[in-house]
Amino acid sequence: MNERLTKIGKRVCGWLEQSADAPGFARYLWKAPKSERTRKILRCAEIVLWIVAIGTIGYCSVAYTSAAVHQRREKAALNASGADLFSAVAETSGTARVKASEPGDYGVLGVVEIPRLNISSVVEEGVDSSTLWEAVGHIPGTALPGQNGNAALAAHRDTYFSGLGDVEVGDEIVFRSATARFRYRVQSMNIVDADATDALPDSSGPTLSLITCYPFHYIGAAPKRFIVMARAEVPSEQAGQ
């Protein structure tokens, strides 16, 4: 028995010492005689795997194409439309004040852009899975972009906010709708637990928060959140007042 185990051990060591591109063990399994039943099972398994692969590729292609078409259509409609969900009103101080439409009228709110990172996406109300697949979502209950308060936008780390990890302090963020345009400057980046309830502090002035999952290359449900905080930029003609 010991002699047999020794022989098996030597053979295993021989297999392990061979080059990884064509190990003897793999060649043995490939060339090993197979019964007709085994060949049929392997053939069926191969066909099933090909069907699954083609179906997966097809589904992903349709889904990504649909999202891209949705983005292009909504951006074109936003650029062409003279109506807007926001109405900019000048205050006596010169700071823009925004009046939101009724909650039931929300749809596409505008477009958020980070020029340096080539990030540009339609923003829609809500953070349900269907919304986040097609656009960046505005978190209900937070301020609207341009309003006093913290406007929070969320997106997946592997879609519209895939490049957010390269953001830097001082980067410009632009939110534009059909008739309004707001500029923000990144103030800070923060990483918090996914269940943190105080990650978005209140703000008296116009503030924008961009939220995505973290780490960016994590497989599965990420345990943390990456938050970019930006404050509204005061136009130069107002800064001297």
N, C-alpha and C positions, 0 to 999 in steps of 0.2 A: 504493500500500500504506500509506504513512504517513498519507494522507488518511483512509483507512478506519479505521485505528487511532485517529485523532483523533476521528472520529465515535463510535466505540465507547466511547472514554474519556469523551466528553461525556455519552453516554447513561448510562453507569455512574454518573458523578458526579450526574446528575439523579436517578437511582434512590436514591442514598445521601442526597441532600438532602431527600427526601420524608419525611413523618411515619412513625414506626415502626409505627403501628397499621394502615396500609394502603399499604405500599410498592408502587410501580408494578410492580416486578419480580415480586412475589407475585401481583398481579392478572394479569400477563401469563402466568405459568405456569398459573394457574387457568383462564384463558379461552382458552389456546392450544388449537387444534384437536387432537383426539386420535383416533387410529385405534380401531377397534372392539376390536382386540387389546389396546391399551394400557388402554382402559377396563375390560376384563375383568380384566387383571392388577391394576389399582388396586383394583377392587372385591373381588377375592380377598384382596389384602393387607389391605384394611380389615376384612374378615370375620375373617381370622386374628388381627389385632391385637385386635379385640373379644373373640374367644374367649380369647386369652391374658390380656387384662385381667380378664375375668369369672372365669376360672379362678384367677388370682392372688388376686383379692379374695376369692373363695370359700374358697381354701386358707387364707389368712391369717385369715379370720373363724372358720373351724372350729378352727384351731390356737389362736388366742387365747381362743376360747370354752372349748375343752377345758382350757387351762391355768387359766382363771378358775374353772371348775367343780372342777378338781382342788384348787386352793387352798381354796375354800370347803368342800369335802367334808372335806379333811384337818384344817382348823382346827376344824370342828364335831366331828369324831371325837376330836381332841386335847382339846377342852374337855369332852367328855362322858365320856371314858375316865378311869377311876380308876387304871389301870395306867400305868407310865411306864418309859421306857428308862433313866432315871437314878434312883438312890436316894440322897437327901441324908442325910448322916450328920454329926452335930455333933461337932466335935473339942473337946478340952478348952479350946482358945483361943476357941472360939465361932465359928470360921470354918467355913463349910459345905464339906464334902468330898463329892465326887461319885464314885460307883462306876458305871462304864459296864457295859452289858450286853455279851454276847459279840459280837464283830465281825460274825458272821453274822446277828445279830438286828437289825442296823441297818435302819431304814426312815426314817420321819419322826422327826426328832430333837426338833423343837419349832418355835417361831415366833420370829423376830427382828423387833424393832420399833424404830423411831426416831420417837417420838411427834411431835417438832417438825416433821419432814419428811413425816409421814404415810406412812412406809414400814412395811409389815407384810407378811411373807412366811413361808410354811412353809420349814423347813430340812430337807433330806434329805442322806443320806450320798452322797458322790461328786460329781464335777465333769464327768461325761460330758455330751454334748450333750443327750440326752433328759432328764436330771435338771435341767440348767440351764434348759431350756425351761419346766419346770413349777414350779421352786422355786429357792431359794438353795441352793447346794451346800456341804457341809462337806468341806474338803480332807482326804483320807485321810492318816493319819500325823501329823496335828496333834492337839493336845489337844481333848477335848470341852468344850463350854461349861460353865463352872463348875469345871472341873479346874484344878489348877496347871499352868501352861504356856500356850502361845500357841494358842488355838483360831482357826482361819482359815476364814472363810466367803467364798464367791465367787459372783458373779452378773453377768449381762450389764448393760452400761451403759444399754441401751435397754429393759430390762424391770424387774426387781425393784429394781435399784439405780440407776434412772434419775435419782432426785433426790439421789443421794449427793454430787454436786458442790457442793451447798449446805450441807454439814455444817460445823459450827463446833466449835472447842475448847470443851469443857464440855457438849456435847449429851449427853443420856442415851440409852443403848442398852439395851434390855431383851431378854433371852432367856428364854423361858418354855416349859416342857413341862407335862405333865399334873399333876405334883406338885412342881415346882421352879420357882423364879423367880430370875434373876440380873440385877443391874443393873450397868452399866458407864458410865464417863464418858470421852468422847473426849479423848485426850491430844495427838494430833498427826495431821497428814495428810502423806503423802509421795508423790512421783511417781518411779517407777523405770522402767528399761528392762524390756521384756517378758521378756528372758532373764536378768534379775538373779537369781542363786541365793541371795543373802544378804539378800533383802528382808524376810524374816520371822525376826528374831532370836529366840533362845530366851528364855523368861521363867520366873522361879522362882515367880511368883505368877499368879493367874488373869488372863489377858489375852485380848482379843478383837480379831481383825483382820478388816476387811471389805475385799475386793479386787474391783476391776472394771477394765475397760479404759479407757484414756485416750489422747487427748482424748475427751470425751463426745460431741461432734458430729462425730467423724472418720468419713469414709466408707471402709468396708473394714476390714481387720484393723488395729486400732490398735497403734501401735508401743510404747506405754508402759502402765504399770499405776498406778492410783490406789489407795493403801492408807490406810485409816483405822485408827489404833491406839487402843484403849480399854482401860482398866484397871478391874477389879472395884471397885465402890463398897462400902466397909465401912459397914454399918448404924450409925446414930448411937449405939445402945445398946452397940455393940462398940467404937466409937472411943474411948470414955472408959475402957476397961479397960486 
